[in-house]
Amino acid sequence: MPGFRPLLWHLAHIGVYQNYWVLQRCAGQSSINPTYDIHFDPIKTPREEAKVLPSLEQIEAYLRETLQRVEHFLETADLHLKASNGALTPSYVFDLVLEHEMQHQETIAFVMQSLPLSSKKPGSGAVDGARATAALEILITPVAAHIGGTDASFVYDNELPRHSVDLKPFYIDRDLTTNSEYLEFVAAKGYAMRELWSEDGWKWKESTGVARPQYWSGPPWHERGFFSETQLRDDAPVTGISCFEAEAYAAYRGKRLPSEPEWEFAAAWDPQRGEMQRYPWGDEPAVPGLERDRAWGTTPVGWYPENSSALGLHDVIGNLWQWTSSQFRGYPGFRSHPYPEYSEAWFDGDHRVSRGGSWFSDRSLARTSFRNFYRRRFRHAFNGIRCARDAR
């Protein structure tokens, strides 16, 4: 897939990242393989050189040795050690490498989604059924809101510092945009309506010739899932769309994409407690019924009520990431930690923030302060649309 490194590179990179931060930086050990430290570093090795790879057997041997050493260190490390003066504690580093691996797993899933259907076969866990939903907006009247994470538990540097924002009242859609709703945009020739598109979006659309979501074919309309092609599911959320397409669709509806602060407030505010929650359902990382077999694809919108926010948003997590209108930037007072290439290197004006979490995302990433980010033209991510508009 253009723009992606080979899957084996990602697997080895996961091990190299774990080796560097846990064993070298935290435990003070020497590198297992200094050559790997360079070749599987995305900054030190250009993408075109990543195609030169060791064998699968060599990479697996490296991963086994790394994991064995990490597990041994875990048995003896002080996980209750408090950080001081920016020092890396074992607890912080373990969270860092685990979340890094979870994100690369989802990147690998993007690539696997695009593989020919003949090269994959499904296991159990597919979700069948349909659920009718009515288009509904939720009026959000913010109080004094504080956006961002806290260092009480693991967060990335781009989630800090927590800061206050001034939000005006706004409406936000209860549900993600469905295939049937997006099909109306396609049928109305929304891809040809210049007035709906930003200047950059129109240039991108004209240069690529796109006229439908990435995984659609037809008419008659079908969608390509992870393992099979099926008739387009009316009540499933649309995906395979860029931020440019999401913006144009929202404009077609007379709406817009929510800003980051708007999304986070709607996802995290609990009016009964009068405070922001770490997860849509509360402050604990899991609730009964949340951990379930992966369905290997999207489900009808609103299918899992446990993924709703206190203010009533459906599918805050667990279905698709959701594009926002916000550029990926550092918050006021941002400080890079523990390295600039995770966040700061991508403050380029082109990346837009996605919020929430997809059907593939690990539930530990479901915290309401977590910021995902992709280039505006990127269509491979498990991204969807939730529209908003000003309250007049």
N, C-alpha and C positions, 0 to 999 in steps of 0.2 A: 504494500500500500504506500503510495507516495507520501513522503514526510514522516514515515515511521521507521524505526530501527527494527531489525529482525527480532522475533520473539525470543530466540536464544540469548540475544544481547540483553534483553530486559531481565531474563532469569539470572544471568550472571551479575548484572548491575545490582539487583536486589541483594545478592550475597556480598558484593564489594561494598555497598553502602553499609550493610550491617557490620561487616568486618572493620571498616574504617571507624565508624562512630562508637561501636561497642568495644571492640577488642583493642584498637589502636588508641583512640582518643580517651576512652573511659577507663579501660583496664590497663593501658600502658604497654600493650604487647606489640611485638613487631608484626609487620605485614606477612600474611601467608603467601602472597604472590604479588610482588611489586609491579610486575608487568600488567596484571589484571587491574591494579589500581589506576593505571593510566588508560588502558584500552576500554574499560567499562565505566569511565567517567565521561558524562555527556559534554563537559566543558573542555576537557583535554583531548578528546577524540572526536573529530568531525563525523557527522552522520554518514557520509559516504565511505568512511573508513571502517564503520561498524560492521560492514558486511563480511569482513575477514574475521572468522570466528574459530575458536578451538572446537573440538568435537563435543557432542552431547555428553559423552562419557567423562571427558575431562572437566566439563562444567559441573556435572553432577557430583564428581569427586570433590571439587572445590567447595560446592555448597554444603556437602555433608560435613567436611572438616570444619567449615565456618560455623555451622549450626551446633556441632558438638562442643566447640570451644565456647560459643556464646551460652549454651545451656550450662556448661560448667561454671562460667562466670556468674550466671544468674543464681546458681545455688549458693554462692558465697557472698554476693554483693549486698550491700546495705541499701535496701529499697526505701528506707525511711529517711535517708540522708537529705537534709534541707540544703538547697542551693544558696550560695553566697558569692557576691561579686561576679555573677555571670558564670560561675563554674558549672560544668556538666555533671549532673548527678546520674547514677545508674537508672533511677526511675524515669527521668526525663528522656534519657537516651533510648531506653527500651520502648517507650511510647513513640519516640521519633521514628525508629526503624520499623515498628509495626505499622504505623499509619502510612509510611512511605511504601511499604510492600503492598498494603491494601490498595493504594492509588495506582500502583503499577499493575496490579491484578486487573483493575478496571480498564486500564489502557490496553492490556493484552486482550481483554474481552471486546474492545472496539474492533481490534484487528480480526479476531475470530468471528465477529458478527459479519464481517465482509467476506469471509472465505466462501468458496462455492458450497452450496448446500450438500452436494455429493460428498464432500470431504468431512462431514460431521454427522453424528447421529445423536438423538436425544435420549436422556434417561427418563426417570419418572419425575413428576412434579409439575406438569403443565396445568395451567388453570383454564378451565372452560367456564362458559356462562356469560351472561350479559346483565347489565344493570342500567336501567334508564336513569338519566340525570337531567335536571332542568338547569338551564343557565341561571346562575345566581351570583350576585355581587354582595360583598360584605362591606359595610361602611366602617371604616377605621377612624376613630377620633382619638388621636394620640394624646397621651399625657407626657410629662417629662420622660423622655426615653434615653436609655443608655445602651449603646450598641457596642458589640465586641465581646471577647472572652475575658476571662480572668486567669491569673496564674495560679489559682487554687488547684487546678488540675491541668493536664497537658493541653496546650493550644499552640498553634504555629505563630511565628512572629507577626504575620500579617493580620492576625485576629486581635492584636494589641496595638496601642493601649485602649482600654475601654473608655468611651467618651460619650458625651451627651450630644444629641442631635435635635434639631427643631423641625418637626414634621407637621405639615398642614393636613387637615382631614382629607382622606382619599378613599376611593372604592378599590377593592381588589377581588378578582374572581375567586369564588369558592373552589372551583375545579380547574384542573388543567384543560387546555384546549384539546378537544377530541378530534379524531380523524374526520368525523362527519362535519364538524364545524370548519375544519381547515379545507375540506373538500369544497365547501361553498366558496371559499376564497379562490381556489383553483378554477372552479367552474365559472366564476365571475371574471376570469382572466386577470386576476390580481397580479400575476407575474408580468403583465403587460401594462399595468397602470403606473406610469412614471410618478404620479403625484404621491403614491404610497411609499416610495423608496427614498432612502437617503442618497446623497450623491455617491458616496463610496459603495453603498449597497447596489445601486443601479449599475455602476461600472462593473462590479463583481458579477452581477447577474448576467449582464450582456456579454461579458468575456467568457463565462462558463456555459451559458445557454441553459441553465437549470430552469425547470418549469414545474417541478413537483418535488416532494420530499425524497430523500435519497433512496429509501427502500420501497417506494411505491412503483407499481407498473400498471399500465392500462391506458385508457379504459378498455374493458371493464376493470375496475380498480382492485388490485391485490397488494398485499404488503408482504415483504420478505422478513420473516422472523429469524431467530437464531438457528433453527433447524429445519424450517419448512416455509413454503409460501402458501398463504391462505387468502381468502377473500377479505377485503379491507374490513376491519372491525370498527363499526361506527362509534362505539363507546370507549374505545381505548385512546389514550393520549397520543397525539401526533409527535413523531420524533424524526431524527434524520434531517433536521433543519438547522441552518446557520442562524446567527444572531441577526443578520440582515433580513432573512425571511421572517423571523419572529417579529421584528420591528414593523415590517410591511404588513403582516397579518394584523397586528394590533392596530395599526393605522386604518386598515380596512374596516375594523369594528368601531372606529372612532375612539380608540383607546391608545394605550402606550404600555411599554414594559415597566414593571415596578422598579424603583431604585433599590439599591441594597438596603438602606435603612428602613424603607417601607416594608420590604419583604421580611427582614429580621424582626421588626416589631410585630407584624401580623402573625409570624410563626412562633414567637417566643413570649409575647405578653400574656400574663395570666391576670385577668381583671379581679378575680377573687382574692388572690394573694397580693396584688398590686406590685408585681415585680416581673422581671424577665426570667424565663426558665432556660436551663441549659439545653434541654431537649423539648420537642413539641409537647410531650406528655408530662414533663416534670423535670426533676434534677437528677434522677437516677438513669443510668445508661440503658436499662432494659426494663420492659414491662411484660407481664404474662401475655403470651400470644404473639409477641413481636418477632421472636425468633422462629422462623418457619422455613420449610424447604423452598429453595430458590425456584421460581417459576420459569426462569430463563426467558424472560420477556416481560413486557408491560401487562398490566391487568386493567380491567375497566376502571374508569375514574371513580374514586370514592369507595373502592372495593374493600379496603381495610380501614375501618373507622379508628383503629388505634394509632394510625399515622396522621391523625388530624390535630390541629392546634386548638388551644383553649378558646380562641376567637372564631373557630369554625372552619378554618381552611382544611380542605381535604388533600391527601397525598403530599403533605409537607415533605415527607421522605418516602422512600420505598417504591416509587414508580419511575419518575424521571427527575433529573436535575432541571432547574428552571432558569432560563436566561434572565438577567436583569439589565437595566440600562447603564449601570455604573461601570466606569473604567476600573481596572484592577490597579489600585494605587495604595500606598501606605496610609494608614490612618494618621491624624495629627499626632506628632510625637513619635512616629514609627522608628524603631531601632532594629536593624537586621540581627537575627540570632537563630541558629548558631552559625549560619553561613549565608551570604547574600544571594546565591544562585537559586534558592528555593523560591523566594518572593521578589526581592528587589530587582533582579535581572529582568523581570517581566513587567515592570512598570513602564511600558513602552507606548501606551496610548491606544494600542490595537486590541489588547486583551480585554474581554468583558467578563464580569463575575457571574458565575452560576451558583445558585443556592439550592439547598435541600439534600437530595441524595436519590440515586436511581435504584432500580430493582436489583442491581448488582452490588451496590455500595455496601460496605460493612457498616453495621449499625453504630459503631463507635464514631464514625464520621458524621453521624446524624445530628451532632450538636448544632444549635441554631446559629452559632457564630462562625461555623466553618465556611471558608471561602474557596470555591473552586474557580478556575479561570481558563478560558480558551480564547483563541483568536476569533474575530467576528465571522470569518468565512468557514470556520470549522464545523463540519456536519456529522462527523463520525461519533461524537460523544453521545451518551444517552441523555440528551437534552430535550426539554419540552418548553411549552409556553404557558405562562399564567399572566393574564392581562390586568392592567390597573387603569385608573383614570382619576382625575382631580374631582373632588367633591365641590359642586357649585352651589 
